[in-house]
Amino acid sequence: MGPMGRIDPILAELTMARIKWTDRTFDFNFPTGLYPEMIERLRGAPARMEEHCRNLPEEVLTFQQDGRWSMQENAGHLLDLESLWLARLDDYVAGKDRLTPADLTNRKTDEANHNARPLESLLAEFRAARATLLKRVDELEASLFARTLPHPRLKTPMRLADHLYFVAEHDDHHLARIWELIK
């Protein structure tokens, strides 16, 4: 049973059927010119996270279902990855030969003890970190969004526009998990 009462059997079944992030595949077949829409999705993630998490009791925010990350740990994970997204943006700008790899063990999140942190601090830090990323993106020339670098895990070429889509999908993956835990 979840922190807010009985688990709906249908929701439980859907949660179990969810595709793990590392099992996802991506089709980057949209026009590069859609990058402004990707930027807008990234811009909205802090507000959506705040809307999901605010006004919930600490015991709900920090509840770990089946040993998996709590709502607050999922939120903290998004903050933890902002440095990776910035590093990858630098990879595109510098014309490196591949994107900076992620730590697939998520050690940073596991060691951060996000459940012990005040939620407001975590939300403010995510908003500030995302603003830094978006400021850098807004300063780029439009032609850079078509630059391609190989993604280290997916082993596929990824334009900067694709990378922004990838980050937005990652945000949505964790925001959807937070919403599942709320329900």
C-alpha positions as CSV (number, residue, x, y, z in Angstrom):
1,M,0.0,0.0,0.0
2,G,1.3,3.5,-0.9
3,P,1.7,6.4,1.4
4,M,-1.7,7.9,0.4
5,G,-3.7,4.8,0.8
6,R,-4.6,1.8,-1.3
7,I,-2.8,1.2,-4.6
8,D,-5.2,1.0,-7.5
9,P,-4.6,-2.4,-9.1
10,I,-4.7,-0.9,-12.6
11,L,-2.1,1.7,-11.7
12,A,0.1,-1.0,-10.1
13,E,-0.1,-3.1,-13.3
14,L,0.8,0.0,-15.4
15,T,3.7,0.8,-13.2
16,M,5.1,-2.7,-13.5
17,A,4.7,-2.5,-17.3
18,R,6.6,0.8,-17.6
19,I,9.7,0.7,-19.7
20,K,13.0,1.3,-17.8
21,W,14.8,4.4,-18.9
22,T,17.9,2.4,-20.0
23,D,15.7,0.1,-22.1
24,R,14.2,3.0,-24.1
25,T,15.0,3.4,-27.7
26,F,14.6,6.7,-29.7
27,D,13.8,7.7,-33.2
28,F,15.3,11.0,-33.9
29,N,13.4,11.5,-37.2
30,F,11.9,15.0,-36.6
31,P,13.2,18.1,-38.3
32,T,16.0,19.9,-36.5
33,G,13.8,23.1,-36.7
34,L,11.7,21.7,-33.9
35,Y,14.4,22.5,-31.4
36,P,12.4,25.5,-30.0
37,E,9.7,23.0,-28.8
38,M,12.3,20.9,-27.1
39,I,13.6,24.0,-25.3
40,E,10.1,24.9,-24.2
41,R,9.6,21.4,-22.7
42,L,12.9,21.8,-20.8
43,R,11.8,25.2,-19.6
44,G,8.6,23.8,-18.1
45,A,10.2,20.9,-16.2
46,P,10.9,22.9,-12.9
47,A,7.3,24.2,-12.7
48,R,5.9,20.8,-13.3
49,M,8.1,19.3,-10.7
50,E,7.1,22.0,-8.2
51,E,3.4,21.4,-9.0
52,H,3.8,17.7,-8.4
53,C,5.7,17.9,-5.1
54,R,4.6,21.1,-3.3
55,N,2.2,20.7,-0.4
56,L,2.8,17.0,0.1
57,P,3.9,15.8,3.5
58,E,7.5,14.8,3.9
59,E,6.5,11.2,4.6
60,V,4.8,11.0,1.2
61,L,7.7,12.8,-0.6
62,T,10.3,10.4,0.9
63,F,8.3,7.2,0.7
64,Q,10.3,4.4,-1.1
65,Q,8.0,1.9,-2.8
66,D,9.6,-1.5,-3.3
67,G,13.1,0.0,-2.5
68,R,12.9,2.3,-5.5
69,W,13.5,6.0,-5.4
70,S,11.0,8.2,-3.6
71,M,9.4,11.3,-5.2
72,Q,12.0,13.5,-3.7
73,E,14.9,11.2,-4.9
74,N,13.4,11.3,-8.5
75,A,13.3,15.1,-8.2
76,G,16.9,15.1,-6.9
77,H,18.0,12.8,-9.7
78,L,16.9,15.4,-12.3
79,L,19.0,18.0,-10.4
80,D,22.0,15.6,-10.4
81,L,21.9,15.2,-14.1
82,E,22.0,19.0,-15.0
83,S,25.8,18.9,-14.9
84,L,25.8,16.0,-17.4
85,W,23.5,18.0,-19.7
86,L,25.8,21.0,-19.5
87,A,28.8,18.9,-20.2
88,R,27.1,17.4,-23.3
89,L,26.1,20.9,-24.5
90,D,29.8,21.8,-24.2
91,D,30.6,18.7,-26.2
92,Y,28.5,20.0,-29.1
93,V,29.9,23.5,-28.9
94,A,33.5,22.2,-28.8
95,G,32.8,19.7,-31.7
96,K,34.1,16.7,-29.6
97,D,34.1,13.2,-31.1
98,R,31.3,11.9,-28.8
99,L,29.0,12.9,-26.0
100,T,30.1,12.7,-22.3
101,P,28.9,9.3,-20.9
102,A,26.5,9.1,-18.1
103,D,27.1,7.2,-14.9
104,L,24.7,4.4,-15.4
105,T,25.0,3.3,-11.8
106,N,23.4,6.7,-10.7
107,R,25.9,6.8,-7.9
108,K,25.5,10.6,-7.5
109,T,21.8,10.3,-6.8
110,D,22.2,7.2,-4.6
111,E,24.8,9.0,-2.4
112,A,23.1,12.4,-2.3
113,N,20.6,11.5,0.4
114,H,17.9,13.7,-1.3
115,N,15.3,12.5,1.2
116,A,17.2,14.3,4.0
117,R,17.2,17.6,2.1
118,P,14.5,20.3,2.4
119,L,12.2,20.0,-0.7
120,E,12.2,23.8,-1.3
121,S,16.0,23.8,-1.5
122,L,16.0,20.9,-4.0
123,L,13.3,22.6,-6.2
124,A,15.1,25.9,-6.1
125,E,18.4,24.3,-7.1
126,F,16.8,22.4,-10.0
127,R,15.1,25.6,-11.2
128,A,18.5,27.5,-11.1
129,A,20.4,24.7,-12.7
130,R,17.9,24.4,-15.5
131,A,18.0,28.2,-16.0
132,T,21.7,28.0,-16.4
133,L,21.4,25.2,-19.1
134,L,18.7,27.2,-20.9
135,K,20.7,30.4,-20.9
136,R,23.5,28.6,-22.6
137,V,21.2,27.0,-25.1
138,D,19.6,30.4,-25.9
139,E,23.0,31.8,-26.7
140,L,23.7,29.2,-29.4
141,E,23.5,29.8,-33.1
142,A,20.7,27.9,-34.8
143,S,23.1,25.9,-37.0
144,L,24.5,24.2,-34.0
145,F,21.3,22.3,-33.3
146,A,22.0,20.2,-36.4
147,R,25.5,19.2,-35.2
148,T,25.8,15.4,-34.6
149,L,27.7,13.5,-32.0
150,P,27.4,9.8,-31.1
151,H,25.6,8.9,-27.9
152,P,27.8,6.6,-25.8
153,R,25.0,4.2,-24.5
154,L,22.6,4.3,-27.5
155,K,25.4,4.0,-30.0
156,T,23.5,6.3,-32.4
157,P,24.3,9.7,-33.8
158,M,22.4,12.4,-32.0
159,R,22.0,16.0,-33.1
160,L,21.9,18.7,-30.5
161,A,18.1,19.0,-31.2
162,D,17.9,15.2,-30.5
163,H,19.8,15.6,-27.3
164,L,17.4,18.3,-26.1
165,Y,14.5,15.9,-26.9
166,F,16.4,13.2,-25.0
167,V,16.7,15.4,-21.9
168,A,13.0,16.4,-22.1
169,E,12.0,12.7,-22.3
170,H,14.2,12.0,-19.3
171,D,12.5,14.8,-17.4
172,D,9.1,13.4,-18.3
173,H,10.1,9.8,-17.4
174,H,10.9,10.9,-13.8
175,L,8.0,13.4,-13.6
176,A,5.7,10.6,-14.6
177,R,7.2,8.3,-11.9
178,I,6.6,11.1,-9.3
179,W,3.0,11.3,-10.5
180,E,2.6,7.5,-10.2
181,L,3.8,7.7,-6.6
182,I,1.4,10.5,-5.9
183,K,-1.5,8.5,-7.2
